[in-house]
Each structure stands twice: as structure tokens, then as C-alpha cells.
Amino acid sequence: MHYRLLEPNDNSILAEIIRDNLKSHNLDIPGTVYFDNNLNHLSDFYLASPQRAYFIVLDDDNNIIGGIGLAELDFMDDTAELQKLYLTDAAKGQGLSYKLIELVEETAINKGYKRMYLETHTNLKTAIHVYEKCGYKLIERPKEVVHSSMNRFYLKELSKE
């Protein structure tokens, strides 16, 4: 497996992976990324600013099997939001999420961020386990939350160890 930055050609495959994941956890509902207008054009968002990045994960045959992103968070200083960590079912259970979180955290540090924020849902029990194991701490719901159906919010201080 290897990684590369998101390209426009990846948009439709990535959107399908994300929607499949949300649907399988009963989160194909309003107030989730499932209905975001830009989901089919994620490269437009991530390539628009040097403070953002989205990494595509490829298997040994160069098939897209998932990804993870980060972007600036407007309502917290020096904070990036960990975004859209999704994998195909075949890619799950191999520890890949931990590697992707490490990759995105290193990228955030290199971009000058001091903290990582994320939002998720209680239906995503495996994701919550991974986030907590990676040192993310549960926080109160910020009033600025856009995806209204999300109900778990986390923050992690990044260190340059």
C-alpha cells in the first residue's frame, strides 16, 4: 500500500467509498457529509489551499482503497480538522487507519498546526476506538458544527517529538 495526494480523477471513486461507509452505518442522512454538495468534487476543496491536504491510499494494484484529509478549522486557532477518514471494507482491520492518522498529523505539524479536531458519530464505534487510542480527547460540541448529525467531537494536542 502507498499514498499520494488527491487528484481530480479520484473524486468519484472517493465519493463512492465515503457514501458506502456512511450508508453501512445508517448515516446516509441529512447533516452528514453524505449530502454535501462538494463530495463529488473534493479535489476542488483540498487543492484550493496549501493549508489543506487529502491523501489517497492505494493498494498494490493502484486501486483507491481509502483516504484521509485535513483542513484549517476556522473556529479554533492553530487547529486543523481531521477529515474524511474512510476505507473500503477490504482495507479495514489492517491497522491502516492508525498509519493514516499519523500521516495526517505529521502533515498538520509541518503546516504549522498545533491541534487536530475531528467530529464523528456514535454509530462509528470502530472509528471512535481508533481516535481514542490515538490520543484524541472527547470535548463538548462546538457551536460552530456544520454537520448537524455528528454527535462526538474530539481534540488532540500535536507535538513535534
C-alpha positions in Angstrom: 0.0 0.0 0.0 1.1 3.5 -0.7 -0.2 7.1 -0.5 -0.4 10.1 -2.7 -2.2 13.4 -2.8 -5.8 13.6 -4.1 -6.2 14.3 -7.8 -9.3 15.4 -9.7 -9.6 11.9 -11.3 -10.1 10.4 -7.8 -13.2 12.4 -6.9 -15.9 9.9 -8.0 -14.2 6.8 -6.5 -13.6 8.6 -3.2 -17.1 9.9 -3.0 -18.4 6.3 -3.6 -16.2 4.9 -0.8 -17.4 7.6 1.6 -21.1 7.2 0.8 -20.8 3.4 1.0 -19.3 3.7 4.5 -21.9 6.2 5.7 -24.7 4.1 4.4 -23.4 0.9 6.0 -23.5 2.7 9.4 -27.0 4.2 8.8 -25.5 7.7 8.3 -26.8 8.3 4.8 -28.9 11.1 6.4 -29.0 14.9 6.2 -26.5 16.6 8.5 -23.6 14.3 7.4 -21.1 14.6 4.6 -23.2 12.1 2.6 -25.3 15.0 1.3 -22.5 17.6 1.0 -22.6 19.3 -2.4 -18.9 19.2 -2.8 -18.5 15.5 -2.0 -18.2 14.7 -5.7 -15.5 17.4 -6.2 -13.3 17.0 -3.1 -10.2 17.9 -5.0 -11.6 21.4 -5.7 -11.6 22.0 -1.9 -8.4 20.3 -0.9 -6.3 21.7 -3.8 -7.5 25.3 -3.2 -5.3 26.0 -0.2 -1.8 25.0 0.9 -3.2 24.6 4.4 -5.2 21.6 3.3 -4.3 18.1 2.1 -6.0 14.9 1.3 -4.2 11.6 0.9 -5.4 8.8 -1.2 -4.5 5.2 -0.2 -3.7 2.8 -3.0 -3.4 -1.0 -2.9 -0.6 -2.8 -4.6 -2.6 -2.7 -7.9 -3.0 1.1 -7.6 -6.7 0.8 -6.7 -8.0 3.5 -4.4 -8.9 1.9 -1.1 -9.5 5.0 1.1 -8.2 8.3 2.2 -7.8 10.9 4.9 -7.7 14.7 4.8 -7.0 17.8 6.9 -8.1 21.4 6.5 -7.9 24.6 8.6 -10.5 24.9 11.3 -12.0 28.5 11.3 -13.3 28.4 14.8 -10.2 27.2 16.7 -6.8 28.9 16.4 -3.8 26.8 15.1 -6.1 23.8 14.7 -6.6 21.5 11.7 -9.6 19.3 11.3 -9.0 15.7 10.6 -11.5 14.9 7.8 -13.0 12.1 5.8 -11.0 9.0 7.1 -12.7 6.3 5.1 -11.5 2.9 3.8 -13.1 0.2 1.7 -14.3 -2.8 3.6 -11.4 -4.9 2.2 -8.9 -2.4 3.6 -10.3 -2.4 7.1 -8.8 -4.3 10.0 -5.2 -4.0 8.9 -4.2 -1.0 11.1 -4.3 1.3 8.1 -6.3 3.9 10.0 -3.5 4.4 12.5 -1.0 4.9 9.8 -3.2 7.4 8.0 -3.8 9.4 11.2 -0.1 9.5 11.8 0.5 10.7 8.3 -2.1 13.5 8.6 -0.9 14.6 12.0 2.7 14.9 10.7 1.4 16.9 7.7 -0.6 19.1 10.1 2.6 19.8 12.2 4.5 20.6 9.0 1.8 23.1 8.1 2.1 24.8 11.4 -0.9 23.4 13.2 -0.8 22.8 17.0 -4.0 20.8 17.4 -6.2 18.4 15.5 -10.0 18.4 15.8 -12.5 15.9 14.5 -16.2 15.1 14.6 -17.8 11.8 14.3 -20.9 9.8 15.2 -21.6 7.2 17.9 -22.6 4.8 15.1 -18.9 4.7 14.0 -17.7 2.7 17.0 -14.6 1.4 15.4 -13.5 4.9 14.4 -14.1 6.2 17.9 -12.0 3.4 19.3 -9.2 4.3 16.8 -9.4 8.0 17.6 -9.3 7.5 21.3 -6.4 5.0 21.0 -4.5 7.7 19.0 -4.9 10.2 21.9 -8.0 12.2 20.8 -9.9 13.5 23.8 -13.7 14.0 23.8 -14.8 17.6 24.0 -18.1 19.5 24.2 -20.0 20.1 20.9 -18.7 23.3 19.4 -21.5 25.7 18.5 -20.0 26.1 15.0 -20.5 22.5 13.9 -21.7 22.3 10.3 -22.6 18.6 10.1 -25.6 18.7 12.5 -26.0 14.9 12.8 -22.4 14.5 14.2 -22.5 13.9 17.9 -19.0 13.2 19.1 -16.2 15.8 19.0 -12.5 15.3 19.7 -9.4 17.3 20.1 -5.7 16.4 20.3 -2.6 18.5 21.0 0.1 17.8 18.5 3.7 17.5 19.5 6.9 17.7 17.5 8.6 14.7 19.1 
